[in-house]
């Protein structure tokens, strides 16, 4: 059975460059990729069939890729049918075949990760989780530019995706990486967090390829990471979540802070219930 590096992260947060970097380090990509376009000139590096499949799962739950609302355990259980799981297994077989290691990336998975972990447990011998994240203000501004999604709505999307990615990946091998470290450290950041699968003779070539691929010229938005700055432009939940994940990326996961994330996630859901009917 193969092993998988699952990339969980909000849209516009470095998930694509992470997927390509891991591919250059030896992890196989899916066969049918979403092609590069004007919104992602270097490529998305994710499976088109898998993204379409996830769109259908979300639609079944009355949701979509750009929804910020949470999915309850009962809702997630609705899609964990034997038919959906078998269809997902068939999809993985078509997209990856008999490879020894591969990389799976689709930001939609953040919100339906319990379904995919059930599938991965049957298909893969081991699942490692990589969670890239980016300043929420930068993400929101990028979504505004690309999709005409309002700034406030984009911030809500960021909060939902990162909280769900963190919650659902607990108990698994996982690492958090900051977008700015991807840009500044390039190959070093990836080699430090995941075992390369590339042939040792090609290791230097892989490093050079990553360093050439990662470029700051595609970074169109850059705001301060200071907690006070983020809080002024968003709110305390967003600022605190970003600060905790940043600390984890730099110094390792602090289990004492998990309760804080749970409290924020619960408060976020309670607030959502008040406004669900108007969003």
C-alpha positions in Angstrom: 0.0 0.0 0.0 1.3 3.5 -0.8 1.8 6.4 1.6 0.3 9.8 1.1 1.2 13.4 2.1 -2.1 15.1 2.5 -2.0 18.9 2.2 -4.7 20.6 4.3 -4.9 24.3 3.9 -7.0 27.3 3.0 -7.2 28.5 -0.6 -4.5 31.0 -1.6 -2.2 29.9 1.3 0.6 28.1 -0.5 -1.0 24.7 -0.9 -0.2 24.5 -4.6 3.5 25.3 -4.2 3.7 22.8 -1.3 2.2 20.1 -3.5 4.7 20.8 -6.3 7.6 20.9 -3.9 6.7 17.5 -2.4 6.3 16.2 -6.0 9.9 17.3 -6.8 11.0 15.5 -3.6 9.6 12.3 -5.1 5.9 12.2 -4.2 3.7 11.3 -7.2 1.0 13.7 -8.5 -2.4 12.7 -9.7 -2.8 11.9 -13.4 -5.4 14.5 -14.3 -4.2 17.9 -13.0 -6.2 21.1 -13.0 -4.1 23.1 -15.5 -2.4 26.4 -14.7 -4.3 29.6 -15.3 -4.1 33.3 -14.7 -5.0 32.8 -11.0 -2.2 30.3 -10.5 0.4 30.6 -13.2 2.7 27.9 -11.9 0.0 25.3 -11.6 -2.5 24.1 -9.0 -1.0 20.6 -8.8 -4.2 18.9 -7.7 -6.6 16.4 -9.2 -9.5 17.8 -11.3 -11.6 14.6 -10.8 -11.0 14.8 -7.0 -12.0 18.4 -6.8 -15.2 17.7 -8.8 -15.9 14.8 -6.5 -15.5 17.0 -3.4 -17.7 19.6 -5.0 -20.5 16.9 -5.3 -20.0 15.9 -1.7 -20.3 19.5 -0.5 -23.3 20.1 -2.7 -25.0 17.1 -1.1 -24.7 18.9 2.2 -25.9 22.2 0.8 -22.4 23.6 0.8 -19.7 24.6 -1.7 -16.0 25.3 -2.0 -16.4 29.0 -0.8 -18.7 28.3 2.1 -17.5 29.5 5.6 -20.1 27.6 7.6 -19.3 24.6 9.6 -20.4 21.0 8.8 -21.9 19.2 11.8 -20.8 15.6 12.7 -24.3 14.5 11.6 -23.8 16.2 8.2 -20.4 14.6 7.7 -21.8 11.2 8.6 -24.3 11.6 5.7 -21.5 11.5 3.1 -19.7 8.6 4.7 -21.7 6.0 2.8 -20.3 2.8 1.4 -21.0 4.0 -2.1 -19.2 7.3 -1.6 -16.2 5.6 0.0 -16.0 3.1 -2.8 -16.2 5.8 -5.4 -13.4 7.7 -3.7 -11.3 4.6 -3.6 -11.9 4.0 -7.3 -10.9 7.6 -7.9 -7.7 7.3 -6.0 -6.8 4.2 -8.0 -7.4 5.9 -11.3 -5.5 9.0 -10.3 -2.5 7.4 -8.6 -2.4 3.8 -9.6 0.3 1.7 -7.9 2.7 4.4 -6.8 4.7 4.0 -3.5 4.1 7.6 -2.3 1.9 10.4 -3.5 0.7 13.9 -2.6 -3.0 14.8 -2.4 -4.1 18.5 -2.3 -7.5 20.1 -2.4 -8.5 22.9 0.1 -12.0 21.5 0.0 -10.8 18.5 2.0 -10.3 20.8 5.1 -14.0 20.8 5.7 -14.7 17.1 4.9 -11.5 15.6 6.2 -13.2 12.9 8.3 -14.6 11.4 5.2 -11.2 11.4 3.4 -9.4 10.0 6.4 -11.7 7.0 6.4 -10.9 6.5 2.7 -7.2 7.0 3.2 -7.1 4.4 6.0 -8.3 1.8 3.5 -6.1 2.9 0.6 -2.8 4.2 2.2 -0.5 2.5 4.6 0.4 5.9 6.2 -1.0 9.4 5.9 1.1 12.4 6.8 -0.6 15.9 7.0 1.1 19.1 5.9 -0.8 22.3 6.8 0.4 25.5 5.1 -1.2 28.7 6.3 -1.0 32.3 5.5 -1.8 35.7 7.0 -5.7 35.8 6.9 -5.6 39.4 5.6 -3.5 38.4 2.6 -5.8 35.5 1.9 -8.9 37.6 2.1 -7.3 40.2 -0.3 -6.3 37.5 -2.7 -9.9 36.1 -2.7 -11.3 39.5 -3.3 -9.0 40.0 -6.3 -9.5 36.5 -7.8 -13.1 35.7 -7.0 -14.7 39.1 -6.0 -15.3 37.6 -2.5 -15.7 40.3 0.1 -12.9 40.8 2.6 -15.0 39.9 5.6 -16.4 36.8 3.9 -12.8 35.7 2.9 -11.7 36.1 6.6 -14.5 33.8 7.7 -13.5 31.3 5.0 -9.9 31.4 6.4 -11.0 30.8 9.9 -13.3 27.9 9.0 -10.7 26.1 6.9 -7.8 26.4 9.3 -9.8 25.5 12.4 -11.3 22.4 10.7 -7.9 21.4 9.2 -6.4 21.6 12.7 -9.3 19.8 14.5 -9.6 16.9 12.0 -5.9 16.2 11.7 -5.3 15.7 15.4 -3.7 12.3 16.3 -1.9 12.1 13.0 1.6 13.0 11.9 1.3 16.6 11.0 3.3 19.8 10.6 2.3 23.4 10.1 4.3 25.7 7.8 4.0 29.5 7.3 3.6 30.8 3.8 6.4 33.3 4.4 8.7 30.5 5.3 7.9 28.7 2.1 8.9 31.9 0.2 12.0 32.6 2.2 13.4 29.1 3.0 12.3 27.3 -0.2 13.6 23.8 -0.3 14.9 23.9 3.2 11.4 24.1 4.8 10.2 21.1 2.9 13.2 18.9 3.5 13.0 19.7 7.2 9.4 18.6 7.5 9.0 15.5 5.4 11.2 12.6 4.3 12.2 12.9 0.6 11.2 10.0 -1.6 13.5 11.0 -4.4 16.4 8.9 -5.4 19.5 10.1 -3.4 21.4 10.7 -6.6 18.7 13.2 -7.6 18.5 14.9 -4.3 20.5 18.0 -5.2 18.6 18.3 -8.4 15.3 18.2 -6.5 16.5 20.9 -4.1 17.6 23.1 -7.0 14.3 22.6 -8.8 12.3 23.6 -5.7 14.4 26.7 -5.2 13.9 27.7 -8.8 10.2 27.0 -8.6 9.4 29.0 -5.5 9.2 32.6 -6.3 8.1 35.7 -4.3 7.0 37.4 -7.6 3.7 35.5 -7.3 3.0 36.9 -3.9 0.7 39.8 -4.6 -0.4 40.5 -1.0 1.7 41.0 2.0 0.5 42.5 5.3 1.9 42.5 8.8 1.8 39.3 10.9 1.7 41.3 14.1 -1.2 40.1 16.3 -2.4 43.7 17.0 -2.5 44.5 13.2 -4.4 41.3 12.4 -6.8 41.9 15.2 -7.5 45.5 14.2 -8.4 44.4 10.6 -10.2 41.1 11.5 -11.1 40.1 15.1 -9.6 38.5 18.2 -10.5 34.9 17.1 -8.6 35.3 13.8 -5.6 37.0 15.4 -5.3 34.4 18.1 -5.6 31.4 15.8 -3.0 32.8 13.5 -0.7 33.5 16.4 -1.0 29.9 17.7 -0.4 28.3 14.4 2.6 30.6 13.8 4.0 29.5 17.2 3.5 25.8 16.2 5.2 26.3 12.9 8.2 27.8 14.6 8.4 25.8 17.8 6.3 22.7 17.4 2.8 21.9 18.5 1.8 23.0 22.0 -1.0 20.7 23.2 -1.8 23.3 25.9 -3.2 25.6 23.2 -5.5 23.1 21.7 -8.2 24.0 24.3 -8.0 27.6 23.1 -8.6 26.5 19.5 -11.5 24.4 20.6 -13.0 27.3 22.5 -12.7 29.6 19.5 -14.2 27.0 17.2 -17.2 26.5 19.6 -17.8 30.3 19.8 -17.4 30.6 16.1 -20.1 27.9 15.6 -22.4 29.6 18.1 -22.1 32.9 16.3 -22.7 31.1 13.0 -26.0 29.7 14.2 -27.2 33.3 14.8 -26.4 34.4 11.2 -26.8 31.2 9.3 -30.1 32.3 7.7 -28.8 35.5 6.2 -25.5 34.1 4.7 
